[in-house]
């Protein structure tokens, strides 16, 4: 199975001219969940501003969206930006 996975990833890269990531579109679910997933992928791709914007959108849609709150707070904690709002 591992060799098949490697082969599929290599073919994906050749066909789409970009690396394969597990967390790629399509994003499905409630809008707040979608924004949270987009934020995670953006942070994974070193797009911090986009990630923060997505988590902010998720929190606007649902002020008690646990996953986006956790991801936002963990990001702030890991970067030492705990005092930022």
N, C-alpha and C positions, 0 to 999 in steps of 0.2 A: 504494500500500500504506500509506503514511504516513497518508493521510486516512481510510482504513478503520480503521486502528489507533486514531486519535483518536476516531472515531465509536463504536467498540466500548467504549473506555474511558469515554467520556461516558455511554453507555447503562448500563454497569456501575455507574457512580456513581449514576445516577438510580434504578436498580432496587434496589441493595443499600444505598443511602444511606451509602456509605463510599468512600474513594478506592481506586483499583486499585494494587496493588503486585505486582511480579513474584514476590517471595518470599512467597507465602502458602500456607496449607495446601492440599492435603494434603501432609504430609511423608511420604516413603517411604524405605525402606532399613533398614539395621540400626539397632537402638535407639540406639547411640552416635551414628550419623550423624544420626538424627532429632533427638536432643537438641542436637547441634551446630547444625543448621539452625534449630531453634527459638531458640537463643541468638543467632544472627546476626539473625534477624528481630526479636527482642526488643530488641536493641541498636539496630537501625535505627529502631524505634519509641520510642526513648528510655526503655526499661525496663531500666536497667543491672542492677538486682538480679536480675531474672528471667533476664537473659542469663548472669550469673555462675552462677546456680543451674543452668541448663541445661548449661553447660560443665562444671560440677562433676559433674553426673549422668553426662555422657558420659565423663568421666575415671574415674569410679567403675566404670562398666560395662566400660571398656577402658582400663587405665592407660597404654597406649601409643597412644591414639587421636590421631594426628598433627594432624588438622584442629582438633579442640577444644583441644589443647595450644597450637597456633599462635594461634588466635583469642584464647584466654585471655591468653597472653603479649603479644600485640600490643595488646590492650585495656589491660593493665597498663602497658605501655611508653608508649602514646599518652596515658594519663591521668597519667603520672608516678608510678604506684603500683608501681614495680618491686620495692620491698622487701616488699610485702604478699604473704602466702602464698596 
